[in-house]
Amino acid sequence: MQRLSVAEEIDQPIWKLLSNYQGLPRVKSLLWLICKNRLPSNEERVRRCMALDPGCSICGVAVESISHILQDCLVACKTWVNVIKSELMGEFMQLDMIKNCSIFDPGFFSYERVLHESCRLTTGTVRAMEARREAIIDYRLCVDRSRCWEPPPV
């Protein structure tokens, strides 16, 4: 993932929004960790060799990611149900974090983009190898076997 300079990062819309946030400092800090994808989820803790199990200890899902902590876990769902108006709940639960990351984080690569790029590169590599194999001349096949050997002139 390509890292942005501090100046480039500050110019991103999400950082302007976050810098203008007037709420509690601990909430601002939490939002900053979420935006930087540094919230210490079990998935992140395993990546940093700080934990062994990437799963959620509350609901038992295999990988506890940031989106799981904030949206998918049973505790998160119950919290949001109590905080968000019921008529807006459906819209909230369909927020697409990957889409948001692709908009606000220029260094973000979606799984689809990585897979598409991998397929493209693999196809190009296979075609190049086939073209190279076809270009290699098998000299055994190029010998004219109908002619006999003649000694050189003396």
Buried (B, 14 or more C-beta within 10 A) or exposed (E): EEEBEEEEBEEBEBBEEBEEEEEEEEEBEEBBEBBEBEBEBBBBBBEEEEBEEBBBEEBEBEEBBBBBBBBBBEEBBEEBEEEBEEEEBEEEEEEEEEEEBBEBBEEBEEEEEEEEEEEEEEEEEEEEEEEEEEEEEEEEEEEEEEEEEEEEEE
